[in-house]
Every structure is written in structure tokens, then in C-alpha cells.
Amino acid sequence: MTRGARGFTLLEMLIALAIVGALLVIAFGGMRVALGAWRQGEDRAEAYQHVRGVALSLARTVGSAYPYAGPRGEAPESVLLFSGSDTRLEFVAQSSPAPFPTPIAFAAVVVGFDESAERPGLVVRQRALPNRNPFTDAEVVFHDPTVTELKLQYMDESGAWQDAWDGANDKTTPRAVRITLGTTLNGRTERLPPLTVSLRVRAE
């Protein structure tokens, strides 16, 4: 005579359900962490690509710099309209950042990091030439608050990098301009690799 098969007791069932529940909590918790990390990675990659696109567009504009001589303000004499600091660059471009209502040959362009704005960021201004006060009266055509850092450097004749350039005194444009942009991701500044832009024409 065989004995009937023994079933699970209520206590064993409760213990098994508790173990399964704990494993599900651990699994879903890990999945939530993984999804959060994936979203952060996607956001970081998207922000990085955006700033890289801005840097490439800026490099194209700077690459069209032309050694244009003209007056500054009310002064009658003409000077080379190219000057820059580590966070601001004034120059004349053959390719304007934004289209004008009518075609023009040259545009005064100002690139800088504006900390005084309501939303600090990269600001690009332009004004058609010829004009008096071409840089001080230039109008904003681009503002990007996602760019939280701008660093500019200028290559001299010896190949050394300078943090400032004055075309009126040097009477020439630099051989190249190095542009570094940064953006803030998760409270930390991420800098793109510097872009070096050669200036095709230099005035002697």
C-alpha cells in the first residue's frame, strides 16, 4: 500500500512567495537603475552632439574671416578689424552667421560668452559692412545657453598660442584660432576637444 504524495504546507508556500517577491523587487530595482543610466547616457550624448554642432558651425564662420580694414567708431583712420580675447572675438567674415535680407559681401561678427544675459551662454552678433561702430552696434543672431564655457586662443607667426589679439596694433590676423566649447551635464562641465581653425588670408 503506497502513501499519498505529500503537498506543500502553508508556511512553505508563504516562504516561497516571499523569496519570489524579494527577487522580483531586486530585478525591477536593477532594471530601473539601468533605465535611468541609459536615459542619462542618451541625454549626455544628445547634449554633446548639439554643442559639437554649434562648434562646427562657429568654426566655419571664423574660417571665413577676412583681413578687412575700416574705421572703428568716429575715428577717421582705418584699422584691421580683427581683435579678440579669451572669451570674445570680433572679426569681419565673408560668410555671415545668419542671412541678411539682401546679399552682402562682408559682415562684422562678434562671438562671445555673455554672462550678463538672463540666460548666460554663447552669443553671436552681426552687422552688415560698411558701417560705423560695426561691432558695438551688431545685433544678436544666435544665443545658446547650453554652451556654458567658451575659450579662444590665437596662433602667432612663431606658432605660439596667445590669449588675446589686437589687429589694430599687430596689423595682421593670427595664423589660426583655437575654439573650445563646454557644456554642463549633471552639474559637471564637459569640454569638447578644441577645434583649430586656420585663417586662409592674412594681411601683412
C-alpha positions as CSV (number, residue, x, y, z in Angstrom):
1,M,0.0,0.0,0.0
2,T,1.6,3.3,-1.1
3,R,1.4,6.5,0.9
4,G,-0.2,9.6,-0.8
5,A,2.1,12.3,-2.1
6,R,2.8,15.0,0.5
7,G,1.9,18.6,-0.5
8,F,3.4,22.0,0.5
9,T,2.5,23.3,3.8
10,L,1.1,26.9,4.2
11,L,4.4,28.0,5.8
12,E,6.4,26.7,2.9
13,M,4.2,28.4,0.4
14,L,4.5,31.7,2.2
15,I,8.3,31.4,2.4
16,A,8.4,30.6,-1.3
17,L,6.2,33.6,-2.2
18,A,8.3,35.9,0.0
19,I,11.5,34.7,-1.8
20,V,9.9,35.2,-5.3
21,G,8.7,38.7,-4.2
22,A,12.1,39.7,-3.0
23,L,13.7,38.5,-6.3
24,L,11.2,40.5,-8.3
25,V,11.9,43.6,-6.2
26,I,15.6,43.2,-6.8
27,A,15.1,42.6,-10.5
28,F,12.8,45.6,-11.1
29,G,15.1,47.8,-9.0
30,G,18.1,46.9,-11.1
31,M,16.0,47.5,-14.3
32,R,15.0,50.9,-13.0
33,V,18.6,51.8,-12.3
34,A,19.7,50.5,-15.7
35,L,16.9,52.5,-17.5
36,G,17.9,55.7,-15.6
37,A,21.6,55.3,-16.6
38,W,20.5,54.7,-20.2
39,R,18.4,57.9,-20.2
40,Q,21.3,59.9,-18.7
41,G,23.6,58.5,-21.3
42,E,21.2,59.4,-24.1
43,D,20.8,62.9,-22.7
44,R,24.5,63.3,-22.4
45,A,25.1,62.1,-25.9
46,E,22.4,64.4,-27.3
47,A,23.8,67.5,-25.4
48,Y,27.3,66.7,-26.6
49,Q,26.3,66.3,-30.2
50,H,24.4,69.6,-30.0
51,V,27.4,71.5,-28.7
52,R,29.6,69.9,-31.2
53,G,27.3,71.0,-34.0
54,V,27.5,74.6,-32.6
55,A,31.3,74.4,-32.5
56,L,31.5,73.2,-36.1
57,S,29.1,76.0,-37.3
58,L,31.2,78.5,-35.3
59,A,34.4,77.2,-36.8
60,R,33.0,77.6,-40.4
61,T,32.1,81.3,-39.7
62,V,35.5,82.0,-38.1
63,G,37.2,80.2,-41.0
64,S,35.7,82.8,-43.4
65,A,37.5,85.7,-41.5
66,Y,38.8,88.3,-43.9
67,P,41.5,91.0,-43.1
68,Y,39.1,93.9,-43.6
69,A,40.3,97.4,-42.9
70,G,37.8,100.0,-41.8
71,P,37.2,102.7,-39.2
72,R,36.2,102.0,-35.6
73,G,33.7,104.5,-34.2
74,E,34.2,108.1,-35.3
75,A,38.0,107.8,-35.9
76,P,38.8,108.7,-39.5
77,E,41.7,106.2,-39.9
78,S,41.1,102.6,-41.0
79,V,42.4,99.7,-38.9
80,L,42.4,96.0,-39.3
81,L,39.0,94.9,-37.9
82,F,40.1,91.8,-36.0
83,S,40.6,91.6,-32.2
84,G,39.9,89.0,-29.6
85,S,40.3,88.0,-26.0
86,D,39.9,84.6,-24.4
87,T,36.1,84.8,-24.4
88,R,35.3,87.3,-27.2
89,L,36.2,87.6,-30.8
90,E,35.5,90.5,-33.2
91,F,36.2,90.0,-36.9
92,V,34.9,90.5,-40.5
93,A,33.5,87.4,-42.2
94,Q,32.8,86.7,-45.8
95,S,30.2,84.2,-44.7
96,S,27.7,85.7,-42.2
97,P,26.3,83.5,-39.4
98,A,22.7,84.4,-40.4
99,P,21.4,85.6,-43.8
100,F,20.7,89.2,-44.4
101,P,17.6,90.5,-46.2
102,T,19.8,91.4,-49.2
103,P,23.2,89.8,-50.2
104,I,26.3,91.5,-48.8
105,A,30.0,90.9,-49.3
106,F,31.2,91.4,-45.7
107,A,29.7,91.2,-42.2
108,A,31.1,92.3,-38.8
109,V,30.8,89.4,-36.5
110,V,31.1,89.3,-32.7
111,V,31.4,85.9,-30.9
112,G,31.4,85.9,-27.1
113,F,30.2,84.3,-23.9
114,D,27.6,86.6,-22.4
115,E,27.4,86.2,-18.6
116,S,25.2,89.3,-18.1
117,A,22.2,87.9,-20.0
118,E,19.2,86.4,-18.3
119,R,20.4,83.0,-19.5
120,P,24.2,83.2,-19.9
121,G,25.6,81.4,-22.9
122,L,27.2,81.7,-26.3
123,V,26.1,84.8,-28.2
124,V,26.8,85.6,-31.8
125,R,26.1,89.1,-33.2
126,Q,26.5,90.5,-36.7
127,R,26.2,93.7,-38.7
128,A,26.5,94.5,-42.4
129,L,29.5,96.4,-43.7
130,P,30.5,99.1,-44.4
131,N,29.2,100.7,-41.2
132,R,30.4,102.8,-38.3
133,N,30.6,101.0,-35.0
134,P,30.3,97.7,-36.7
135,F,30.9,95.6,-33.6
136,T,29.2,97.7,-30.8
137,D,26.0,98.1,-32.8
138,A,25.9,94.5,-34.1
139,E,22.6,92.6,-33.4
140,V,22.2,89.2,-31.8
141,V,21.5,86.5,-34.3
142,F,22.3,83.4,-32.2
143,H,22.1,82.7,-28.4
144,D,22.7,79.3,-27.0
145,P,22.5,78.9,-23.1
146,T,23.5,75.2,-23.4
147,V,27.1,76.4,-24.1
148,T,28.4,77.3,-20.6
149,E,32.1,77.8,-21.5
150,L,34.0,79.5,-24.4
151,K,37.8,79.6,-24.7
152,L,39.6,81.3,-27.6
153,Q,43.3,81.3,-28.4
154,Y,45.2,82.8,-31.3
155,M,48.3,81.5,-33.1
156,D,51.1,84.0,-33.8
157,E,53.8,83.8,-36.5
158,S,56.0,81.7,-34.4
159,G,53.3,79.1,-33.8
160,A,52.7,80.0,-30.2
161,W,49.2,80.4,-28.8
162,Q,48.1,83.8,-27.4
163,D,45.1,84.5,-25.2
164,A,44.4,87.9,-26.9
165,W,44.9,89.5,-30.3
166,D,44.7,93.1,-31.5
167,G,44.7,93.5,-35.2
168,A,44.9,97.3,-35.0
169,N,48.3,97.1,-33.3
170,D,49.6,93.8,-34.9
171,K,48.4,94.9,-38.3
172,T,47.7,91.2,-39.2
173,T,45.3,88.4,-38.4
174,P,46.5,85.4,-36.5
175,R,47.5,82.3,-38.4
176,A,44.8,80.3,-36.7
177,V,42.1,80.5,-34.0
178,R,41.6,77.7,-31.5
179,I,38.0,77.3,-30.2
180,T,37.0,75.3,-27.1
181,L,33.4,75.0,-26.1
182,G,32.0,73.4,-22.9
183,T,28.5,72.4,-21.7
184,T,27.2,71.5,-18.2
185,L,25.9,67.9,-17.8
186,N,24.7,66.7,-14.4
187,G,26.4,69.7,-12.7
188,R,29.7,69.0,-14.3
189,T,31.4,70.9,-17.2
190,E,32.1,68.8,-20.2
191,R,34.6,70.3,-22.7
192,L,34.8,69.4,-26.3
193,P,38.2,68.7,-27.9
194,P,39.5,72.1,-29.2
195,L,38.9,73.0,-32.9
196,T,41.7,74.7,-34.6
197,V,40.6,77.0,-37.5
198,S,43.2,78.2,-40.0
199,L,42.7,81.6,-41.4
200,R,43.1,81.5,-45.1
201,V,44.1,85.1,-45.8
202,R,46.3,87.3,-43.6
203,A,47.1,90.9,-44.1
204,E,50.7,91.9,-43.8
